[in-house]
């Protein structure tokens, strides 16, 4: 492709994005003003998400989005998590038998010492923010998926700055990430049956994915412990979802970082080995 063709393509893309943004701004593609009052469904969610006066009809978590994701439509979210897990399994199956070659990682590997030092500090900050997003997802905007996706940025940066071989020597391997991913999904599944299992032991009625007590199911997860709002099962769902998402994305990053020639040796029967 000639240089002028690249320039034309780049300029065309910039112009298209600019015109599209302008069209949205001036309402050329249609503009609908927000309604003056809340819709009935939105009012129900806001009234029942955290209502200590009526806990039998409340998720008992101030963050409405997390309550909707894991309580009001928890089964749908559980299936979405399973689909993501199956996508990871498919990626592993496609790359079955493909692995990194043995290679020693010396101090000169990767980028400069300055970049490495800054990256180490940044990775700590990323993981701290990711934990905050995941652990407070039932209280503030965020949640397990957002926290896990944020945490996955840390190994991605380490992969670029230190090299994929550094992560391999540090123990961040695809098998371990697949194990952590499976453990996270198992935790999500067990949390879904936690209240039901407790009801079987206590001899009362309960449901799968139940969080708080209901009129016909008087057992539930504690929503407040020693004055701290836990949101019942929502905190556990967020923790396990964060683990599953972080490990899943990291596993994909590791697979994508395998040199192409190593993948070709396996997928083409070794005919590209030389």
Secondary structure, 3 states (H helix, E strand, C coil): CCHHHHHHHHHHHHHHHHHHHHHHHHCCCCCCCCCCCCCHHHHHHHHHCCCHHHHHHCCCCCCHHHHHHHHHCHHHHHHHHHHHHHHHHHHHHHCCCCCCCCCCCCCCCCCCHHHHHHHHHHHHHHHHHHHHHHHCCCCCCCCHHHHHHHHHHHHHHHHHHHCHHHHHHCCCCHHHHHHHHHHHHHHHHHHHCHHHHHHHHHCCCCCCCCCCCECCECCCCCCEECCEECCCHHHHHHHHHHHHHHHHHHHHHHHHCCCHHHHHHHHCCCCCCC
